[in-house]
Amino acid sequence: MTRRCGKSTMLMDEENLQKAIVEQAEQDPQDQAGLIVKVEEIHFNEILKLRLEYRNILIIDHLWEFTSLAKLDLNHNLIEKIEGLDRLINLKWLNLSFNSIEKIEGLDSLRKLEVLNLSNNRISVIENMDTLEKITHFFIANNLIEKLDKVLYLRKFKNLFTVNLFGNPVSKEDDYKFFIAAYFPNLVCLDYRLLDEDTKNEASIKYHNVLEEMKREELPMQQADEAEQSQESEVKLHTDAFVEFLNGSYLFKSMFEDDPEAETLHCVPEVAHLLQTYPLLSLFLINAGVLIIKYNLWKLALEILNPILTFEHQMVELCMQLFEIGLAEHKRRETEVNSFFSGQNKAVMDYQQKASEILETFEQEQKKRIVELKQLSDPDVLEVKINHYNDEINQLCNSLMALEFQLVSQLEDIIKKLDINISDIVGNFNLEDSYNEKVRKIAVATLENVAKDKLDKDMPDDVKMLFTDKDTVMDALTTGHDNHLLKINGRETQLVTRVNAWKVALIKGIQDKELKRNRMRISDIHRYVDHLWEQLEELQYHHL
């Protein structure tokens, strides 16, 4: 603890956070935190709700491990700056009311936030909330917002359900209620009161012209935002399917941009123009270029290389095929994963139902047994009954454990099945082999074209050899081809590596979560059985 202006302030360190969680559990034993505290060690990354109000906190700190936190109460403290929330990516509720905050900031990572309470601070501008697209409730009562147009920033939040601006200078303006109702037609509550239809209709009429003009001004921006969101969604889909930049000529063009041999040919004026027009010529010109330049055989070269010039189109088609396959595989993976989770949830629900039935039957009998044991006075009969009850407790424990092991076995089977099915789906994305096949077809087509034409008698022997000897042509293609294969192979390796890494992470995540569930369930069973034995010992003690 430190002191500031006569007040003791609490440091948000690991020790004080643990104390707060323990206190929270003691006040509400049914709370999620309470379940965790019963286990010997507190795991911050498992806490879902954290209450830190009335603790004279000055600086928000040490929250980076609370990655599962959904609700955070920091109201009635001495906080001056919103910070230290970057890792709370699952936060849905944040209460920072009754502090000394002057600026809205530090909220960029809270993309899942739905409720934000900043009431009773010193804020004069509503800003820096662009990423809070899911926000539905915004409370900023009793702050320093002065102008109505400063509230218009909130129009971007399409899910906004309720707003509280009460106690701000802006709320005292004559047209305040109609202004808000007009500019926020989807708003349901303002300052904790329902906005009735009469008020909304009157506001709509009163501000009709202004609203129409604003809509016209906002339309291009809205369309641009929608286009950007659509593009982002598309990019995300392609990335999730591991086929980004395969739907077009991106890979094909990058093959030649990074080809050192092609760069050398670009330095020759006669070749540079052709390569700019026909980049695929580098497949052949890398070796044949000097001879073609030397003997001015451009026309012949173009006739011979015409099949090669069609390769770009074929390569793009190949990439598009892989792209479409990738999207289809992604959909299959999603379907398989969803099917797994559906089966997993069903298995767990069936297990919970059976466990509940066992416990319900036991507890009904238990009430009768306890009444019976309390009424017994004969020590011998009491001992027999207690031993019998002890056996039933052991039998209950064995039944629950057997049921748990049965679930574990069932889940292991469906996890193994998921692993096999996903592995089959992942398959082989083989772009390189298809590339090789197409290049060889082009080489054969080139030779066939040459065979149909009569070669010029004056053509030098070395040029004739270039166009009539199969091995020579293949060698000419191979030099540039090897460079391109490296690029294709790299993209293929990247794709396969990423999809396999996704599979490994998916299976490991499922297995880790299941192991954690199993351990917690076994711990729950042991705690319950211990409770029953303690209850039995207490009955024995009272009969002594």
CORJOCOR-V277502 format. One record per helix or strand of 3 or more residues. SS is the DSSP state (hx for helix, st for strand). FROM is the first residue (numbers start at 1). TO is the last residue. If there is no record, write none. Layout:
# CORJOCOR-V277502
ss=SS from=FROM to=TO
ss=SS from=FROM to=TO
This chain:
# CORJOCOR-V277502
ss=st from=2 to=4
ss=st from=7 to=10
ss=hx from=14 to=27
ss=hx from=32 to=37
ss=hx from=44 to=46
ss=st from=49 to=51
ss=st from=71 to=73
ss=st from=93 to=95
ss=st from=115 to=117
ss=st from=137 to=139
ss=hx from=148 to=156
ss=st from=162 to=164
ss=hx from=169 to=172
ss=hx from=176 to=183
ss=hx from=197 to=206
ss=hx from=208 to=240
ss=hx from=250 to=257
ss=hx from=260 to=266
ss=hx from=269 to=277
ss=hx from=279 to=295
ss=hx from=298 to=304
ss=hx from=306 to=309
ss=hx from=311 to=375
ss=hx from=379 to=426
ss=hx from=431 to=452
ss=hx from=461 to=468
ss=hx from=470 to=543
